[in-house]
Amino acid sequence: MTTALADRLGGGRRARVVVLMACVLALNAADTGVIGAIVNELRTSLHIGNTQVGVLTAAPAAVGAVATVPVGQLTDRVRRVPLLAGSVVLWSAAMVLGGLAESYGWLLASRVALGAVTATAGPTVASLIGDLFPPEERAATYGRILAGELVGVGFGLLAGGNIAAFASWRVSFWFVAALGFVLAVLLWRMLPEPARGAQGGSGGRGGEELAQRQVDEAGVRPDPRNVLAEDPERMTLAQAARYVLAIRTNVIIILASASGYFFFAGMRTFALVFVMERYAVGRGGLSAFLPVIGAAALAGVLVGGRLADRLLRGGSVTARVGVPGVAFAASALLFLPALLTDRALIALPLFTLAAAALAAANPPLDAVRLDVVHFRLWGRAEAIRTIVRMSGEAAAPVLFGWLSGVLGAGRAAGVGLDRVFLLALVPLLANGLLLLRARRTYPRDVASALESERRYGKASQAS
């Protein structure tokens, strides 16, 4: 069975890389899953409300958004594997300190420290994926790696809740921290450091990848404004930021991704307590059903990437932006009736399908970012996207928690969060419309990236 799985992932070496990078995302997501699982314990132990709980998940995202700026610069200039492994060690140490917290202020301080190192994952993982895997498999590969994020959230919810029930919420923190120390060792010893532009020869990515070939065959011309006029390796952070934000498709993808993660951040923090309060479902029942939702989301993230790549091979040039647009709209339309009903037997299956659709949007979006940006700007481009995404992730838990108190004041349990989730569906629907615009800009931006790489495409070993 293990051999068959490795073969499906492209061989033992590539399977190892996929699993390791998926574990990085899983570890980061497990932290927020743990917080979501122990909301009641934190409210009782530290005498806090939903807003304060939201701040605990918002703090790492907010600090991470700021820390991403220097990390993105480092990612494009230093060896990425030591940078990633070192950040995991620091992350685990911050989790240990969090488990020792005797007050809300202490716990919040540890969460701030946590955010300073979580910023490393986005830019380094994106850059490593671009140099370790062929471009024509990019969306499918992202799907497999992003599956770790979903597995991590589910693991955090299950392990965090059950450990807190049998021991304490502090032990939940320490358990995840121990896993982090183990992962850091595995990354250091087993993750290869590829050359910059390793997936290629003279063009930096092996000539034209699938999306670029489709664009060439369609006769799409590059946008002169987005063709690099100087070596990207010599660009300052400000110059790189101006350049990547001038690429229209990249800006659209940044906004769509941030909007999706905004909803996801609020949901993973309060979904568990919402379902327990709204539908009177016990922790035991949720523990049995969570793997079902997790499996559906996992299937969504895997199918989303594979479907986009398959459609692209079939001649649909804009598949990598079209699939996420449909997925976001479908997710919102499935969440809507689930939130309007008060029957668990109706709501939970709809939540399951909605989670699968929401997860399916991310792999193609992540692939698009690499399609439209020169490979020597991947780290800085991802840093800019991460700033916006993590700002949304930081705002969501606080906003969800505060609005739940305002909208649910004097009403039955679960009503406030119900209304907040309904309001949050609007950005998901808007994402579908936003990505329709990206279908017009994407081909030309891919052509511009290809022309830029023809000018400045020499691969080099990471320093």
RABELVEN-V157333 format. One record per run of one state. SS is the DSSP state (h for helix, s for strand, l for the rest). FROM is the first residue (numbers start at 1). LEN is the number of residues. Records with the same first field share a line. If there is no record, write none. Layout:
SS->FROM-LEN + FROM-LEN
//
This chain:
l->1-1 + 9-3 + 38-1 + 47-3 + 76-4 + 100-4 + 133-2 + 167-2 + 191-5 + 197-13 + 218-6 + 227-5 + 235-2 + 245-3 + 279-4 + 314-5 + 341-3 + 372-3 + 408-7 + 456-4 + 461-3
h->2-7 + 12-26 + 39-8 + 50-26 + 80-20 + 104-29 + 135-32 + 169-22 + 210-8 + 224-3 + 232-3 + 237-8 + 248-31 + 283-31 + 319-22 + 344-28 + 375-33 + 415-41
s->196-1 + 460-1
//
